[in-house]
Amino acid sequence: DQQVKQNSPSLSVQEGRISILNCDYTNSMFDYFLWYKKYPAEGPTFLISISSIKDKNEDGRFTVFLNKSAKHLSLHIVPSQPGDSAVYFCAAIPNTGNQFYFGTGTSLTVIP
Amino acid sequence: DTAVSQTPKYLVTQMGNDKSIKCEQNLGHDTMYWYKQDSKKFLKIMFSYNNKELIINETVPNRFSPKSPDKAHLNLHINSLELGDSAVYFCASSQGWSGNQPQHFGDGTRLSIL
């Protein structure tokens, strides 16, 4: 039973444009959400997070939006750069513990 | 300096063998994890240790046994390897137990069972 879903396995975007990666979840007990970035043959690295008490968090070119009523979050990258090409994982944590639930990832390709 | 390091990076072995994967973190974190990424790229937690104590033990065959000799190490021993064990195994660590501490991952160990 997958509680965090990323329904788009891949996304291609032109350099300089906006990349929007989406994530849906089913568990209303999740209260913290994170995005990780993963290059081939490396482990995921933390990118940005958001608490459920917020609806937006911004860090440079990366912004995460949270819509709790829709149980949906998205990661915006603007402007997209070729170095952003990687797999992006969405993760969520319930308020009951530190178990991370990961989505299956979206492979982003930024075309120069 | 690598923050979370796993060895070996690749492991190819035959069905029925016993193997171990080692993990070490130099971040001073007190919580460590093992994840399995299967062929569908789904990252699923297997175990979590906090201060050398087992906290999370998901539904994992008892052929898998984690061992934490100290806070900086969490090794994974697998007995009687099966074809379905082929996957990438990631070790991770975090500071504390609270949900807002990002995990730091190793680069993974790709296990292939022949």
Interface residues (C-beta under 8 A of the other chain):
Chain A: Q2 D31 Y32 L34 Y36 A41 E42 G43 P44 T45 F46 S49 S51 V87 F89 I93 P94 N95 G97 N98 Q99 F100 F102 T104 G105
Chain B: V4 T31 Y35 K40 K41 F42 L43 K44 I45 S48 I55 I56 F90 A92 S94 G96 W97 S98 G99 N100 Q101 P102 Q103 H104 F105 G106 D107 G108
